[in-house]
Amino acid sequence: MSFATAGGTAPLRGVVVGAGALGPHWGYELHHSGDVVLAGWVDLLPERAAAAAAALGAHEVPVGADLAAMLDAVRPDFIVNVSPPVAHHAITLAALERGLHVLSEKPMAATLAQAADMIAAADRNERLLMVSQNRRYYPGLVAFRDTVAQLGALSNLTCQFFIAHRDDAAEFLLTFPDPLLLDMAIHLFDGARAITGADPLTVYCEASNPPWSWYDARRRMPRQHPLAGHVPRGGRFGADRAPRGHRYPRGMSQFEPGDVVRAAHPDTGDEMEGTYLAEAEPGERLEVDGEPVDTVWVELDDGETRKLALDGVRAV
Ligand SMILES: NC(=O)c1ccc[n+]([C@@H]2O[C@H](COP(=O)([O-])OP(=O)(O)OC[C@H]3O[C@@H](n4cnc5c(N)ncnc54)[C@H](O)[C@@H]3O)[C@@H](O)[C@H]2O)c1
């Protein structure tokens, strides 16, 4: 992967997208850095961006709700994407396709398919796409990492993390599925990468919602999430570009042929069950005709064939 670097001696100009809980922290950094200029601020609620800019004393900074209009008017060098995860994909692509660099908040995207698309867009446009993993730089974690490194070979790493997102939660967390897992677990996951110095080959997760939870009751069933695009075991796969002659009963995913898998119906969100079919070597990223696969075909009860994100399908 390569990306263009911004040259010249003038400070780089950045637009912040998102003025919720975290956006003002990024706005502060841009406004007070001598190396960059806060060139604009976008939020679906522009009064938030205006208030955040005013709080910094940056009254002259243009604010608005329309990202494309702001980017075309201000023509910045980069954006900082501090929007909710479900918006990361569209905002990041809009910037990359205009030839802008992107500094984004974690989690990179709401789905694995979106993340792969964003990486492809960054490569295609030869622009930097950086995802902030600030917690690996926390002094406590750095000290722990350095201490562990002096102890000898590491064989096992465990961690526990608790946070009760409720009254003080960002708005998007209350509607985001599995908020601790999909929004916060990346901090622990990246912390594990920082401590071990290793990159994982496969990841999976089991999630459940306790009976006293204030989140949606529909989410209380135990679930498994294949989080990475690696296939943990060999098998046949109903992949995006598989021959259309394949008949898929109702759902499919990674794992071995004949495994019963479940996924959410693409329209209703209801659970559906089916049998898995396809091919890949253990531990390899799944590819069809040399292309990475992040979607699968599913044939619905009415006979219609639809696409599903690979990371939305799991073993029973
Ligand atoms: N690295 C960290 O330690 C850390 C800490 C907190 C939050 N975050 C991340 O920062 C991001 C934002 O979190 P937050 O707590 O500020 O959320 P938030 O819900 O408080 O604020 C999000 C803001 O984005 C705006 N918005 C929503 N969709 C938009 C769109 N399409 N275009 C423009 N603006 C849009 C909303 O109106 C809101 O003002 C999330 O990805 C979150 O995970 C990271």
The ligand as an ORCA input file, in Angstrom:
! r2SCAN-3c Opt
* xyz 0 1
  N     -10.954      6.875     20.750
  C     -11.729      7.085     21.812
  O     -11.300      6.963     22.966
  C     -13.176      7.464     21.592
  C     -13.939      8.017     22.633
  C     -15.277      8.373     22.368
  C     -15.817      8.172     21.086
  N     -15.033      7.614     20.115
  C     -15.564      7.388     18.767
  O     -15.845      8.653     18.154
  C     -16.981      8.532     17.303
  C     -18.027      9.572     17.739
  O     -18.403      9.308     19.073
  P     -19.190     10.410     19.939
  O     -19.151      9.882     21.340
  O     -18.674     11.763     19.643
  O     -20.690     10.233     19.345
  P     -21.922     11.250     19.516
  O     -23.153     10.472     19.207
  O     -21.838     11.978     20.823
  O     -21.679     12.353     18.380
  C     -21.742     12.062     17.017
  C     -22.062     13.355     16.268
  O     -22.040     13.063     14.876
  C     -23.168     13.666     14.252
  N     -23.485     12.877     13.061
  C     -24.176     11.716     12.959
  N     -24.198     11.288     11.687
  C     -23.525     12.215     10.959
  C     -23.240     12.355      9.584
  N     -23.640     11.440      8.698
  N     -22.549     13.445      9.163
  C     -22.146     14.387     10.061
  N     -22.381     14.305     11.395
  C     -23.053     13.236     11.833
  C     -24.273     13.642     15.310
  O     -25.234     14.648     15.054
  C     -23.463     13.904     16.586
  O     -23.376     15.286     16.884
  C     -17.453      7.085     17.423
  O     -16.914      6.319     16.375
  C     -16.870      6.631     18.751
  O     -16.648      5.232     18.814
  C     -13.732      7.284     20.335
*
